[in-house]
Amino acid sequence: MYLSTGIFQDITEEQFKKMMICFHSHQKHYPSNEIISTYGTENSKIGILLEGEIMIIRTHYDGRQTILEHLEPGDIFGEMLSVIPNSISLVQVVSVRPCFVQYIDYQCLIKRCSKACPWHSTFVHNALHLISQKAVHLSERLEVLSQRTTREKLICYFSLASFHSHSNTFQLPFSLSTLADYLSVDRSAMMREIKKLKDDHLISIVKRRVTVFFDRTTPSYLQETHC
């Protein structure tokens, strides 16, 4: 149940309903592969993913696409929470699977509730925690993208995924084709490098299930962040 995770952690269903009324919130359903919003429209709403799966995608001027974020139930998104300059390229929030999104106004997050609802403080605490997690994920993303070669990007990404799953075996959140967009590399070149990693007995991939056989040493910045 989405209320047990993310921004609604430690908030009961009854408290959730009262808080959404207080926030004048509304909920919306989206089918698969639908554009939920486009950054750059000065939208002050914060979206909370209740069910489904979402990706935030940047489309460059030459038509290339880069996946900036992969969101699951309990995650939040919104132009007000973004550190992406809107003038650089088109950034869209797209549903991967059918989604339910709860919308609240950004002001409801940063202003104290007029009714002094005790669960509002919990909600804000959870939101700040999610925002701090976004900062960590951004650091991880920069770590991956800063690698010079496709092979190094793959190894760095697999190492981080293994670290977060606390296991040498983990499930990719998306297909290999989508992984190329996430790593911002050519798909054919990436598949060649994956084959080389398999031939070198560094990884094994069955569908979306990946096993790494190299030393998954924790990067120094992660050691500091997660200490």
C-alpha positions, 0 to 999 in steps of 0.5 A: 500500500502506497501510504506505508512508503515514501512521503506518506510514511507514518501517516494513516489512511484517515489522516491522509484523507483529511490532509488531502481535503485540507490541501485542496488536493486532487487525484488523476489517472494516466494510462501508459505512455502518456505525457503527465506534465512538461517542465517549463510551464511554471506549474506549482503543483507537486505530483505524488505517485500513488500507483504505477511507474513514471520516468522523467525524460529529457529530449535534446534538440537533436532528438536524443532522449535521456532518462533523468529519473525513474519513479515508483510509488511514494516518489514525488516530482514537480517543476518546483523540485527540479534542478534542471534548467528549463531553457536547455531542452524539453523535459517531460514526465511520462507514465510507463505503466498506468498511474495514479498521481495525487497533486498538491500545491507547492505552497501546502508543503512549505507553509504551516497548516492553519489547523496545525495538523500534527500529520502535516509535520510528518508529511513535510519531514517525509518530503524533505527526506525524499528531496535529500534522497533526490540529491543523493541520486543526482550525485550518483547520476553524475558519478555514472555520467562522468565515466568516460567510456560506455564500459565504465558507465555500465560498470559504475551503474551496475556497481551502484545498483548492486550496492543499493540492493545489498546483493551481487544480483539485482533487477533492472528497473527497465529494459536494456534498451531503456538503460541506454537512454538512462546512461546516455549512450548509443544502444548498439555500442552499449550492447557490444560492451555488455557482450564483452562484459559477459565474455570477460565473466564480469556480469551475467544478465538474464532478461532484467536480472543482473549478477555482477562478479566484480568487486562492488566497492562502495564509492567514497562519496556514498560512504560519506553519504550513507555513514 
